[in-house]
Amino acid sequence: MIRDAEAVARAAAEVGMRIAFVVPMRDRHRMAYAEDADVIAHLDPADTEEILANWVRDLAPIDEQIACADEIADRFQTDKFQV
């Protein structure tokens, strides 16, 4: 995520564009505004394996996610790159 933020900040600076950079954070409900198991129960079984592989994986603890957002803000935030 930090490498991505750095690349976006650099590109924005090169073209003089203003950016509002959002650092996604999630500690539950990876696929919708419902429990993952409830969403999975409504999936077509033929699609379940691929969806699980792409959406349901371990999440970093929320304090680590917040620390990442803080680091991105500390390293890259300017008047034209707002985190």
C-alpha positions in Angstrom: 0.0 0.0 0.0 2.8 2.4 0.8 4.5 1.8 -2.6 1.1 2.5 -4.3 0.7 5.7 -2.3 4.2 6.8 -3.2 3.5 6.2 -6.9 0.2 8.1 -6.9 1.8 11.0 -5.0 4.7 11.2 -7.4 2.4 11.0 -10.5 0.1 13.6 -9.1 3.0 16.0 -8.4 4.4 15.5 -11.9 1.1 16.6 -13.5 0.2 19.1 -10.8 -3.0 17.3 -9.9 -4.8 17.5 -6.5 -5.4 14.1 -5.0 -7.6 12.9 -2.1 -6.0 9.6 -1.3 -8.1 7.0 0.6 -6.4 4.2 2.5 -9.0 1.4 2.7 -9.4 -0.2 6.1 -11.5 -3.1 7.0 -11.9 -5.4 10.0 -15.0 -7.3 8.8 -17.5 -7.4 6.0 -15.1 -7.8 3.2 -17.6 -8.3 0.5 -20.7 -6.3 1.5 -22.5 -4.6 4.4 -23.2 -8.0 5.9 -21.3 -10.9 7.5 -19.1 -12.7 5.0 -20.8 -16.0 5.7 -24.2 -14.5 4.9 -23.0 -13.2 1.6 -21.3 -16.5 0.7 -24.5 -18.3 1.4 -26.2 -16.3 -1.4 -23.5 -16.9 -4.0 -23.8 -19.2 -7.0 -21.8 -22.3 -5.9 -20.0 -22.2 -9.3 -18.6 -18.7 -8.4 -17.9 -19.3 -4.7 -14.3 -20.5 -5.0 -13.1 -17.7 -7.2 -14.9 -15.0 -5.1 -13.4 -16.5 -1.9 -9.9 -16.5 -3.4 -10.2 -12.8 -4.3 -12.1 -11.4 -1.4 -11.8 -13.5 1.7 -8.3 -13.4 3.1 -6.7 -12.6 6.4 -7.0 -8.9 7.4 -4.2 -7.0 9.1 -5.2 -5.9 12.6 -6.9 -2.5 12.6 -4.1 -0.9 14.5 -1.6 -1.9 11.7 -4.0 -0.6 9.1 -4.2 2.7 10.9 -0.4 2.8 11.3 -0.1 2.3 7.5 -2.5 5.2 6.8 -0.5 7.4 9.3 2.8 6.5 7.6 1.4 7.4 4.2 0.1 10.7 5.5 3.5 11.4 7.2 5.5 10.6 4.2 3.5 11.9 1.3 0.9 14.4 2.4 1.2 17.8 0.8 -1.2 20.6 -0.1 -2.0 18.6 -3.3 -1.9 15.1 -1.9 -4.4 14.8 1.0 -4.7 11.5 2.9 
